[in-house]
Amino acid sequence: MIKAFLVLKFVYRTILRDLVIAAIDNPDSDIDDFVIKLLDRLFDYDS
């Protein structure tokens, strides 16, 4: 279980974060900032 989470964290850092940002990037919405902050906390992403 822990190894799977470490793999997910790596995939998020390298690929998924940029894809999520591109998918939800809407200047009229605050939900994109909320989702990115939530995912960053979940995957321990340090920008």
mmCIF entry with sequence, helices, sheets and N, C-alpha, C, O atoms, coordinates in Angstrom:
data_MODEL
# 
_entry.id   MODEL 
# 
_entity.id                         1 
_entity.type                       polymer 
_entity.pdbx_number_of_molecules   1 
# 
_entity_poly.entity_id                      1 
_entity_poly.type                           'polypeptide(L)' 
_entity_poly.nstd_linkage                   no 
_entity_poly.nstd_monomer                   no 
_entity_poly.pdbx_seq_one_letter_code       MIKAFLVLKFVYRTILRDLVIAAIDNPDSDIDDFVIKLLDRLFDYDS 
_entity_poly.pdbx_seq_one_letter_code_can   MIKAFLVLKFVYRTILRDLVIAAIDNPDSDIDDFVIKLLDRLFDYDS 
_entity_poly.pdbx_strand_id                 A 
# 
loop_
_entity_poly_seq.entity_id 
_entity_poly_seq.num 
_entity_poly_seq.mon_id 
_entity_poly_seq.hetero 
1 1  MET n 
1 2  ILE n 
1 3  LYS n 
1 4  ALA n 
1 5  PHE n 
1 6  LEU n 
1 7  VAL n 
1 8  LEU n 
1 9  LYS n 
1 10 PHE n 
1 11 VAL n 
1 12 TYR n 
1 13 ARG n 
1 14 THR n 
1 15 ILE n 
1 16 LEU n 
1 17 ARG n 
1 18 ASP n 
1 19 LEU n 
1 20 VAL n 
1 21 ILE n 
1 22 ALA n 
1 23 ALA n 
1 24 ILE n 
1 25 ASP n 
1 26 ASN n 
1 27 PRO n 
1 28 ASP n 
1 29 SER n 
1 30 ASP n 
1 31 ILE n 
1 32 ASP n 
1 33 ASP n 
1 34 PHE n 
1 35 VAL n 
1 36 ILE n 
1 37 LYS n 
1 38 LEU n 
1 39 LEU n 
1 40 ASP n 
1 41 ARG n 
1 42 LEU n 
1 43 PHE n 
1 44 ASP n 
1 45 TYR n 
1 46 ASP n 
1 47 SER n 
# 
_struct_asym.id          A 
_struct_asym.entity_id   1 
# 
loop_
_struct_conf.conf_type_id 
_struct_conf.id 
_struct_conf.pdbx_PDB_helix_id 
_struct_conf.beg_label_comp_id 
_struct_conf.beg_label_asym_id 
_struct_conf.beg_label_seq_id 
_struct_conf.pdbx_beg_PDB_ins_code 
_struct_conf.end_label_comp_id 
_struct_conf.end_label_asym_id 
_struct_conf.end_label_seq_id 
_struct_conf.pdbx_end_PDB_ins_code 
_struct_conf.beg_auth_comp_id 
_struct_conf.beg_auth_asym_id 
_struct_conf.beg_auth_seq_id 
_struct_conf.end_auth_comp_id 
_struct_conf.end_auth_asym_id 
_struct_conf.end_auth_seq_id 
_struct_conf.pdbx_PDB_helix_class 
_struct_conf.details 
_struct_conf.pdbx_PDB_helix_length 
HELX_P HELX_P1 AA1 ILE A 2  ? VAL A 11 ? ILE A 2  VAL A 11 1 ? 10 
HELX_P HELX_P2 AA2 TYR A 12 ? LEU A 16 ? TYR A 12 LEU A 16 3 ? 5  
HELX_P HELX_P3 AA3 ARG A 17 ? ILE A 24 ? ARG A 17 ILE A 24 1 ? 8  
HELX_P HELX_P4 AA4 ILE A 31 ? LEU A 42 ? ILE A 31 LEU A 42 1 ? 12 
# 
_struct_conf_type.id          HELX_P 
_struct_conf_type.criteria    ? 
_struct_conf_type.reference   ? 
# 
loop_
_atom_site.group_PDB 
_atom_site.id 
_atom_site.type_symbol 
_atom_site.label_atom_id 
_atom_site.label_alt_id 
_atom_site.label_comp_id 
_atom_site.label_asym_id 
_atom_site.label_entity_id 
_atom_site.label_seq_id 
_atom_site.pdbx_PDB_ins_code 
_atom_site.Cartn_x 
_atom_site.Cartn_y 
_atom_site.Cartn_z 
_atom_site.occupancy 
_atom_site.B_iso_or_equiv 
_atom_site.pdbx_formal_charge 
_atom_site.auth_seq_id 
_atom_site.auth_comp_id 
_atom_site.auth_asym_id 
_atom_site.auth_atom_id 
_atom_site.pdbx_PDB_model_num 
ATOM 1   N N  . MET A 1 1  ? 0.826   -1.197 0.000   1.00 0.00 ? 1  MET A N  1 
ATOM 2   C CA . MET A 1 1  ? 0.000   0.000  0.000   1.00 0.00 ? 1  MET A CA 1 
ATOM 3   C C  . MET A 1 1  ? 0.869   1.260  0.000   1.00 0.00 ? 1  MET A C  1 
ATOM 4   O O  . MET A 1 1  ? 0.612   2.203  -0.749  1.00 0.00 ? 1  MET A O  1 
ATOM 5   N N  . ILE A 1 2  ? 1.883   1.264  0.834   1.00 0.00 ? 2  ILE A N  1 
ATOM 6   C CA . ILE A 1 2  ? 2.755   2.438  0.918   1.00 0.00 ? 2  ILE A CA 1 
ATOM 7   C C  . ILE A 1 2  ? 3.531   2.623  -0.385  1.00 0.00 ? 2  ILE A C  1 
ATOM 8   O O  . ILE A 1 2  ? 3.710   3.749  -0.849  1.00 0.00 ? 2  ILE A O  1 
ATOM 9   N N  . LYS A 1 3  ? 3.990   1.520  -0.972  1.00 0.00 ? 3  LYS A N  1 
ATOM 10  C CA . LYS A 1 3  ? 4.727   1.624  -2.232  1.00 0.00 ? 3  LYS A CA 1 
ATOM 11  C C  . LYS A 1 3  ? 3.836   2.167  -3.342  1.00 0.00 ? 3  LYS A C  1 
ATOM 12  O O  . LYS A 1 3  ? 4.285   2.952  -4.177  1.00 0.00 ? 3  LYS A O  1 
ATOM 13  N N  . ALA A 1 4  ? 2.584   1.754  -3.351  1.00 0.00 ? 4  ALA A N  1 
ATOM 14  C CA . ALA A 1 4  ? 1.650   2.251  -4.364  1.00 0.00 ? 4  ALA A CA 1 
ATOM 15  C C  . ALA A 1 4  ? 1.440   3.749  -4.203  1.00 0.00 ? 4  ALA A C  1 
ATOM 16  O O  . ALA A 1 4  ? 1.372   4.474  -5.195  1.00 0.00 ? 4  ALA A O  1 
ATOM 17  N N  . PHE A 1 5  ? 1.334   4.223  -2.959  1.00 0.00 ? 5  PHE A N  1 
ATOM 18  C CA . PHE A 1 5  ? 1.161   5.653  -2.728  1.00 0.00 ? 5  PHE A CA 1 
ATOM 19  C C  . PHE A 1 5  ? 2.409   6.426  -3.151  1.00 0.00 ? 5  PHE A C  1 
ATOM 20  O O  . PHE A 1 5  ? 2.298   7.525  -3.695  1.00 0.00 ? 5  PHE A O  1 
ATOM 21  N N  . LEU A 1 6  ? 3.582   5.872  -2.909  1.00 0.00 ? 6  LEU A N  1 
ATOM 22  C CA . LEU A 1 6  ? 4.815   6.531  -3.347  1.00 0.00 ? 6  LEU A CA 1 
ATOM 23  C C  . LEU A 1 6  ? 4.866   6.637  -4.871  1.00 0.00 ? 6  LEU A C  1 
ATOM 24  O O  . LEU A 1 6  ? 5.318   7.648  -5.409  1.00 0.00 ? 6  LEU A O  1 
ATOM 25  N N  . VAL A 1 7  ? 4.410   5.609  -5.557  1.00 0.00 ? 7  VAL A N  1 
ATOM 26  C CA . VAL A 1 7  ? 4.360   5.655  -7.020  1.00 0.00 ? 7  VAL A CA 1 
ATOM 27  C C  . VAL A 1 7  ? 3.367   6.720  -7.471  1.00 0.00 ? 7  VAL A C  1 
ATOM 28  O O  . VAL A 1 7  ? 3.653   7.478  -8.398  1.00 0.00 ? 7  VAL A O  1 
ATOM 29  N N  . LEU A 1 8  ? 2.204   6.786  -6.825  1.00 0.00 ? 8  LEU A N  1 
ATOM 30  C CA . LEU A 1 8  ? 1.213   7.812  -7.164  1.00 0.00 ? 8  LEU A CA 1 
ATOM 31  C C  . LEU A 1 8  ? 1.769   9.215  -6.935  1.00 0.00 ? 8  LEU A C  1 
ATOM 32  O O  . LEU A 1 8  ? 1.536   10.113 -7.744  1.00 0.00 ? 8  LEU A O  1 
ATOM 33  N N  . LYS A 1 9  ? 2.500   9.408  -5.840  1.00 0.00 ? 9  LYS A N  1 
ATOM 34  C CA . LYS A 1 9  ? 3.102   10.717 -5.577  1.00 0.00 ? 9  LYS A CA 1 
ATOM 35  C C  . LYS A 1 9  ? 4.081   11.089 -6.686  1.00 0.00 ? 9  LYS A C  1 
ATOM 36  O O  . LYS A 1 9  ? 4.104   12.233 -7.139  1.00 0.00 ? 9  LYS A O  1 
ATOM 37  N N  . PHE A 1 10 ? 4.888   10.124 -7.122  1.00 0.00 ? 10 PHE A N  1 
ATOM 38  C CA . PHE A 1 10 ? 5.850   10.383 -8.193  1.00 0.00 ? 10 PHE A CA 1 
ATOM 39  C C  . PHE A 1 10 ? 5.132   10.740 -9.493  1.00 0.00 ? 10 PHE A C  1 
ATOM 40  O O  . PHE A 1 10 ? 5.510   11.691 -10.177 1.00 0.00 ? 10 PHE A O  1 
ATOM 41  N N  . VAL A 1 11 ? 4.102   9.975  -9.828  1.00 0.00 ? 11 VAL A N  1 
ATOM 42  C CA . VAL A 1 11 ? 3.342   10.234 -11.050 1.00 0.00 ? 11 VAL A CA 1 
ATOM 43  C C  . VAL A 1 11 ? 2.675   11.604 -10.973 1.00 0.00 ? 11 VAL A C  1 
ATOM 44  O O  . VAL A 1 11 ? 2.647   12.333 -11.965 1.00 0.00 ? 11 VAL A O  1 
ATOM 45  N N  . TYR A 1 12 ? 2.141   11.960 -9.814  1.00 0.00 ? 12 TYR A N  1 
ATOM 46  C CA . TYR A 1 12 ? 1.515   13.275 -9.656  1.00 0.00 ? 12 TYR A CA 1 
ATOM 47  C C  . TYR A 1 12 ? 2.537   14.382 -9.877  1.00 0.00 ? 12 TYR A C  1 
ATOM 48  O O  . TYR A 1 12 ? 2.260   15.350 -10.585 1.00 0.00 ? 12 TYR A O  1 
ATOM 49  N N  . ARG A 1 13 ? 3.704   14.250 -9.282  1.00 0.00 ? 13 ARG A N  1 
ATOM 50  C CA . ARG A 1 13 ? 4.735   15.287 -9.409  1.00 0.00 ? 13 ARG A CA 1 
ATOM 51  C C  . ARG A 1 13 ? 5.214   15.445 -10.848 1.00 0.00 ? 13 ARG A C  1 
ATOM 52  O O  . ARG A 1 13 ? 5.488   16.560 -11.292 1.00 0.00 ? 13 ARG A O  1 
ATOM 53  N N  . THR A 1 14 ? 5.315   14.345 -11.572 1.00 0.00 ? 14 THR A N  1 
ATOM 54  C CA . THR A 1 14 ? 5.919   14.402 -12.900 1.00 0.00 ? 14 THR A CA 1 
ATOM 55  C C  . THR A 1 14 ? 4.924   14.644 -14.023 1.00 0.00 ? 14 THR A C  1 
ATOM 56  O O  . THR A 1 14 ? 5.248   15.334 -14.989 1.00 0.00 ? 14 THR A O  1 
ATOM 57  N N  . ILE A 1 15 ? 3.725   14.092 -13.919 1.00 0.00 ? 15 ILE A N  1 
ATOM 58  C CA . ILE A 1 15 ? 2.799   14.144 -15.050 1.00 0.00 ? 15 ILE A CA 1 
ATOM 59  C C  . ILE A 1 15 ? 1.449   14.742 -14.688 1.00 0.00 ? 15 ILE A C  1 
ATOM 60  O O  . ILE A 1 15 ? 1.002   15.702 -15.315 1.00 0.00 ? 15 ILE A O  1 
ATOM 61  N N  . LEU A 1 16 ? 0.809   14.185 -13.694 1.00 0.00 ? 16 LEU A N  1 
ATOM 62  C CA . LEU A 1 16 ? -0.593  14.487 -13.435 1.00 0.00 ? 16 LEU A CA 1 
ATOM 63  C C  . LEU A 1 16 ? -0.863  15.927 -13.032 1.00 0.00 ? 16 LEU A C  1 
ATOM 64  O O  . LEU A 1 16 ? -1.901  16.474 -13.405 1.00 0.00 ? 16 LEU A O  1 
ATOM 65  N N  . ARG A 1 17 ? 0.025   16.555 -12.289 1.00 0.00 ? 17 ARG A N  1 
ATOM 66  C CA . ARG A 1 17 ? -0.238  17.912 -11.813 1.00 0.00 ? 17 ARG A CA 1 
ATOM 67  C C  . ARG A 1 17 ? -0.442  18.875 -12.978 1.00 0.00 ? 17 ARG A C  1 
ATOM 68  O O  . ARG A 1 17 ? -1.384  19.667 -12.973 1.00 0.00 ? 17 ARG A O  1 
ATOM 69  N N  . ASP A 1 18 ? 0.428   18.810 -13.964 1.00 0.00 ? 18 ASP A N  1 
ATOM 70  C CA . ASP A 1 18 ? 0.294   19.692 -15.133 1.00 0.00 ? 18 ASP A CA 1 
ATOM 71  C C  . ASP A 1 18 ? -0.983  19.396 -15.912 1.00 0.00 ? 18 ASP A C  1 
ATOM 72  O O  . ASP A 1 18 ? -1.638  20.313 -16.407 1.00 0.00 ? 18 ASP A O  1 
ATOM 73  N N  . LEU A 1 19 ? -1.336  18.123 -16.021 1.00 0.00 ? 19 LEU A N  1 
ATOM 74  C CA . LEU A 1 19 ? -2.559  17.759 -16.730 1.00 0.00 ? 19 LEU A CA 1 
ATOM 75  C C  . LEU A 1 19 ? -3.795  18.250 -15.991 1.00 0.00 ? 19 LEU A C  1 
ATOM 76  O O  . LEU A 1 19 ? -4.749  18.717 -16.613 1.00 0.00 ? 19 LEU A O  1 
ATOM 77  N N  . VAL A 1 20 ? -3.782  18.145 -14.666 1.00 0.00 ? 20 VAL A N  1 
ATOM 78  C CA . VAL A 1 20 ? -4.924  18.611 -13.868 1.00 0.00 ? 20 VAL A CA 1 
ATOM 79  C C  . VAL A 1 20 ? -5.058  20.121 -13.985 1.00 0.00 ? 20 VAL A C  1 
ATOM 80  O O  . VAL A 1 20 ? -6.164  20.638 -14.140 1.00 0.00 ? 20 VAL A O  1 
ATOM 81  N N  . ILE A 1 21 ? -3.950  20.824 -13.913 1.00 0.00 ? 21 ILE A N  1 
ATOM 82  C CA . ILE A 1 21 ? -3.986  22.286 -14.043 1.00 0.00 ? 21 ILE A CA 1 
ATOM 83  C C  . ILE A 1 21 ? -4.533  22.679 -15.411 1.00 0.00 ? 21 ILE A C  1 
ATOM 84  O O  . ILE A 1 21 ? -5.368  23.579 -15.506 1.00 0.00 ? 21 ILE A O  1 
ATOM 85  N N  . ALA A 1 22 ? -4.079  22.024 -16.455 1.00 0.00 ? 22 ALA A N  1 
ATOM 86  C CA . ALA A 1 22 ? -4.563  22.336 -17.802 1.00 0.00 ? 22 ALA A CA 1 
ATOM 87  C C  . ALA A 1 22 ? -6.047  22.010 -17.952 1.00 0.00 ? 22 ALA A C  1 
ATOM 88  O O  . ALA A 1 22 ? -6.772  22.717 -18.652 1.00 0.00 ? 22 ALA A O  1 
ATOM 89  N N  . ALA A 1 23 ? -6.491  20.958 -17.304 1.00 0.00 ? 23 ALA A N  1 
ATOM 90  C CA . ALA A 1 23 ? -7.881  20.534 -17.443 1.00 0.00 ? 23 ALA A CA 1 
ATOM 91  C C  . ALA A 1 23 ? -8.841  21.459 -16.713 1.00 0.00 ? 23 ALA A C  1 
ATOM 92  O O  . ALA A 1 23 ? -9.959  21.670 -17.183 1.00 0.00 ? 23 ALA A O  1 
ATOM 93  N N  . ILE A 1 24 ? -8.433  22.018 -15.573 1.00 0.00 ? 24 ILE A N  1 
ATOM 94  C CA . ILE A 1 24 ? -9.363  22.819 -14.773 1.00 0.00 ? 24 ILE A CA 1 
ATOM 95  C C  . ILE A 1 24 ? -9.032  24.299 -14.779 1.00 0.00 ? 24 ILE A C  1 
ATOM 96  O O  . ILE A 1 24 ? -9.623  25.068 -14.021 1.00 0.00 ? 24 ILE A O  1 
ATOM 97  N N  . ASP A 1 25 ? -8.106  24.705 -15.611 1.00 0.00 ? 25 ASP A N  1 
ATOM 98  C CA . ASP A 1 25 ? -7.694  26.108 -15.625 1.00 0.00 ? 25 ASP A CA 1 
ATOM 99  C C  . ASP A 1 25 ? -8.815  26.969 -16.202 1.00 0.00 ? 25 ASP A C  1 
ATOM 100 O O  . ASP A 1 25 ? -9.076  26.958 -17.405 1.00 0.00 ? 25 ASP A O  1 
ATOM 101 N N  . ASN A 1 26 ? -9.460  27.702 -15.326 1.00 0.00 ? 26 ASN A N  1 
ATOM 102 C CA . ASN A 1 26 ? -10.545 28.596 -15.724 1.00 0.00 ? 26 ASN A CA 1 
ATOM 103 C C  . ASN A 1 26 ? -10.405 29.858 -14.885 1.00 0.00 ? 26 ASN A C  1 
ATOM 104 O O  . ASN A 1 26 ? -10.589 29.807 -13.669 1.00 0.00 ? 26 ASN A O  1 
ATOM 105 N N  . PRO A 1 27 ? -10.086 30.981 -15.501 1.00 0.00 ? 27 PRO A N  1 
ATOM 106 C CA . PRO A 1 27 ? -9.845  32.201 -14.729 1.00 0.00 ? 27 PRO A CA 1 
ATOM 107 C C  . PRO A 1 27 ? -11.074 32.712 -13.979 1.00 0.00 ? 27 PRO A C  1 
ATOM 108 O O  . PRO A 1 27 ? -10.937 33.499 -13.042 1.00 0.00 ? 27 PRO A O  1 
ATOM 109 N N  . ASP A 1 28 ? -12.264 32.282 -14.373 1.00 0.00 ? 28 ASP A N  1 
ATOM 110 C CA . ASP A 1 28 ? -13.482 32.742 -13.709 1.00 0.00 ? 28 ASP A CA 1 
ATOM 111 C C  . ASP A 1 28 ? -13.877 31.878 -12.520 1.00 0.00 ? 28 ASP A C  1 
ATOM 112 O O  . ASP A 1 28 ? -14.866 32.169 -11.848 1.00 0.00 ? 28 ASP A O  1 
ATOM 113 N N  . SER A 1 29 ? -13.125 30.832 -12.254 1.00 0.00 ? 29 SER A N  1 
ATOM 114 C CA . SER A 1 29 ? -13.510 29.890 -11.204 1.00 0.00 ? 29 SER A CA 1 
ATOM 115 C C  . SER A 1 29 ? -12.425 29.810 -10.133 1.00 0.00 ? 29 SER A C  1 
ATOM 116 O O  . SER A 1 29 ? -11.231 29.828 -10.432 1.00 0.00 ? 29 SER A O  1 
ATOM 117 N N  . ASP A 1 30 ? -12.866 29.722 -8.887  1.00 0.00 ? 30 ASP A N  1 
ATOM 118 C CA . ASP A 1 30 ? -11.928 29.534 -7.782  1.00 0.00 ? 30 ASP A CA 1 
ATOM 119 C C  . ASP A 1 30 ? -11.730 28.066 -7.452  1.00 0.00 ? 30 ASP A C  1 
ATOM 120 O O  . ASP A 1 30 ? -10.875 27.723 -6.636  1.00 0.00 ? 30 ASP A O  1 
ATOM 121 N N  . ILE A 1 31 ? -12.510 27.196 -8.077  1.00 0.00 ? 31 ILE A N  1 
ATOM 122 C CA . ILE A 1 31 ? -12.424 25.773 -7.760  1.00 0.00 ? 31 ILE A CA 1 
ATOM 123 C C  . ILE A 1 31 ? -11.080 25.196 -8.182  1.00 0.00 ? 31 ILE A C  1 
ATOM 124 O O  . ILE A 1 31 ? -10.591 24.256 -7.555  1.00 0.00 ? 31 ILE A O  1 
ATOM 125 N N  . ASP A 1 32 ? -10.468 25.747 -9.245  1.00 0.00 ? 32 ASP A N  1 
ATOM 126 C CA . ASP A 1 32 ? -9.185  25.209 -9.685  1.00 0.00 ? 32 ASP A CA 1 
ATOM 127 C C  . ASP A 1 32 ? -8.111  25.401 -8.627  1.00 0.00 ? 32 ASP A C  1 
ATOM 128 O O  . ASP A 1 32 ? -7.313  24.491 -8.399  1.00 0.00 ? 32 ASP A O  1 
ATOM 129 N N  . ASP A 1 33 ? -8.067  26.551 -7.977  1.00 0.00 ? 33 ASP A N  1 
ATOM 130 C CA . ASP A 1 33 ? -7.100  26.768 -6.901  1.00 0.00 ? 33 ASP A CA 1 
ATOM 131 C C  . ASP A 1 33 ? -7.356  25.823 -5.737  1.00 0.00 ? 33 ASP A C  1 
ATOM 132 O O  . ASP A 1 33 ? -6.417  25.284 -5.151  1.00 0.00 ? 33 ASP A O  1 
ATOM 133 N N  . PHE A 1 34 ? -8.612  25.624 -5.406  1.00 0.00 ? 34 PHE A N  1 
ATOM 134 C CA . PHE A 1 34 ? -8.973  24.723 -4.313  1.00 0.00 ? 34 PHE A CA 1 
ATOM 135 C C  . PHE A 1 34 ? -8.530  23.290 -4.611  1.00 0.00 ? 34 PHE A C  1 
ATOM 136 O O  . PHE A 1 34 ? -7.952  22.622 -3.754  1.00 0.00 ? 34 PHE A O  1 
ATOM 137 N N  . VAL A 1 35 ? -8.802  22.831 -5.817  1.00 0.00 ? 35 VAL A N  1 
ATOM 138 C CA . VAL A 1 35 ? -8.462  21.451 -6.183  1.00 0.00 ? 35 VAL A CA 1 
ATOM 139 C C  . VAL A 1 35 ? -6.956  21.251 -6.198  1.00 0.00 ? 35 VAL A C  1 
ATOM 140 O O  . VAL A 1 35 ? -6.462  20.244 -5.692  1.00 0.00 ? 35 VAL A O  1 
ATOM 141 N N  . ILE A 1 36 ? -6.221  22.193 -6.767  1.00 0.00 ? 36 ILE A N  1 
ATOM 142 C CA . ILE A 1 36 ? -4.767  22.056 -6.818  1.00 0.00 ? 36 ILE A CA 1 
ATOM 143 C C  . ILE A 1 36 ? -4.172  22.074 -5.416  1.00 0.00 ? 36 ILE A C  1 
ATOM 144 O O  . ILE A 1 36 ? -3.277  21.281 -5.122  1.00 0.00 ? 36 ILE A O  1 
ATOM 145 N N  . LYS A 1 37 ? -4.645  22.952 -4.551  1.00 0.00 ? 37 LYS A N  1 
ATOM 146 C CA . LYS A 1 37 ? -4.142  22.978 -3.175  1.00 0.00 ? 37 LYS A CA 1 
ATOM 147 C C  . LYS A 1 37 ? -4.444  21.669 -2.460  1.00 0.00 ? 37 LYS A C  1 
ATOM 148 O O  . LYS A 1 37 ? -3.605  21.152 -1.722  1.00 0.00 ? 37 LYS A O  1 
ATOM 149 N N  . LEU A 1 38 ? -5.639  21.135 -2.678  1.00 0.00 ? 38 LEU A N  1 
ATOM 150 C CA . LEU A 1 38 ? -6.014  19.867 -2.059  1.00 0.00 ? 38 LEU A CA 1 
ATOM 151 C C  . LEU A 1 38 ? -5.124  18.727 -2.557  1.00 0.00 ? 38 LEU A C  1 
ATOM 152 O O  . LEU A 1 38 ? -4.632  17.927 -1.761  1.00 0.00 ? 38 LEU A O  1 
ATOM 153 N N  . LEU A 1 39 ? -4.922  18.654 -3.863  1.00 0.00 ? 39 LEU A N  1 
ATOM 154 C CA . LEU A 1 39 ? -4.067  17.602 -4.416  1.00 0.00 ? 39 LEU A CA 1 
ATOM 155 C C  . LEU A 1 39 ? -2.616  17.770 -3.982  1.00 0.00 ? 39 LEU A C  1 
ATOM 156 O O  . LEU A 1 39 ? -1.935  16.781 -3.712  1.00 0.00 ? 39 LEU A O  1 
ATOM 157 N N  . ASP A 1 40 ? -2.136  19.006 -3.913  1.00 0.00 ? 40 ASP A N  1 
ATOM 158 C CA . ASP A 1 40 ? -0.766  19.247 -3.459  1.00 0.00 ? 40 ASP A CA 1 
ATOM 159 C C  . ASP A 1 40 ? -0.570  18.764 -2.026  1.00 0.00 ? 40 ASP A C  1 
ATOM 160 O O  . ASP A 1 40 ? 0.461   18.175 -1.703  1.00 0.00 ? 40 ASP A O  1 
ATOM 161 N N  . ARG A 1 41 ? -1.548  19.010 -1.177  1.00 0.00 ? 41 ARG A N  1 
ATOM 162 C CA . ARG A 1 41 ? -1.447  18.528 0.205   1.00 0.00 ? 41 ARG A CA 1 
ATOM 163 C C  . ARG A 1 41 ? -1.512  17.007 0.260   1.00 0.00 ? 41 ARG A C  1 
ATOM 164 O O  . ARG A 1 41 ? -0.771  16.375 1.013   1.00 0.00 ? 41 ARG A O  1 
ATOM 165 N N  . LEU A 1 42 ? -2.390  16.430 -0.531  1.00 0.00 ? 42 LEU A N  1 
ATOM 166 C CA . LEU A 1 42 ? -2.556  14.980 -0.539  1.00 0.00 ? 42 LEU A CA 1 
ATOM 167 C C  . LEU A 1 42 ? -1.283  14.277 -0.987  1.00 0.00 ? 42 LEU A C  1 
ATOM 168 O O  . LEU A 1 42 ? -0.901  13.254 -0.420  1.00 0.00 ? 42 LEU A O  1 
ATOM 169 N N  . PHE A 1 43 ? -0.628  14.825 -2.002  1.00 0.00 ? 43 PHE A N  1 
ATOM 170 C CA . PHE A 1 43 ? 0.560   14.193 -2.556  1.00 0.00 ? 43 PHE A CA 1 
ATOM 171 C C  . PHE A 1 43 ? 1.861   14.836 -2.077  1.00 0.00 ? 43 PHE A C  1 
ATOM 172 O O  . PHE A 1 43 ? 2.916   14.576 -2.655  1.00 0.00 ? 43 PHE A O  1 
ATOM 173 N N  . ASP A 1 44 ? 1.813   15.664 -1.044  1.00 0.00 ? 44 ASP A N  1 
ATOM 174 C CA . ASP A 1 44 ? 3.003   16.305 -0.466  1.00 0.00 ? 44 ASP A CA 1 
ATOM 175 C C  . ASP A 1 44 ? 3.848   17.000 -1.525  1.00 0.00 ? 44 ASP A C  1 
ATOM 176 O O  . ASP A 1 44 ? 5.066   16.823 -1.569  1.00 0.00 ? 44 ASP A O  1 
ATOM 177 N N  . TYR A 1 45 ? 3.205   17.786 -2.374  1.00 0.00 ? 45 TYR A N  1 
ATOM 178 C CA . TYR A 1 45 ? 3.908   18.494 -3.441  1.00 0.00 ? 45 TYR A CA 1 
ATOM 179 C C  . TYR A 1 45 ? 4.392   19.838 -2.916  1.00 0.00 ? 45 TYR A C  1 
ATOM 180 O O  . TYR A 1 45 ? 3.615   20.617 -2.365  1.00 0.00 ? 45 TYR A O  1 
ATOM 181 N N  . ASP A 1 46 ? 5.684   20.100 -3.092  1.00 0.00 ? 46 ASP A N  1 
ATOM 182 C CA . ASP A 1 46 ? 6.264   21.391 -2.703  1.00 0.00 ? 46 ASP A CA 1 
ATOM 183 C C  . ASP A 1 46 ? 6.612   22.157 -3.963  1.00 0.00 ? 46 ASP A C  1 
ATOM 184 O O  . ASP A 1 46 ? 7.508   21.764 -4.710  1.00 0.00 ? 46 ASP A O  1 
ATOM 185 N N  . SER A 1 47 ? 5.902   23.252 -4.198  1.00 0.00 ? 47 SER A N  1 
ATOM 186 C CA . SER A 1 47 ? 6.170   24.023 -5.417  1.00 0.00 ? 47 SER A CA 1 
ATOM 187 C C  . SER A 1 47 ? 7.285   25.002 -5.212  1.00 0.00 ? 47 SER A C  1 
ATOM 188 O O  . SER A 1 47 ? 7.642   25.733 -6.136  1.00 0.00 ? 47 SER A O  1 
# 
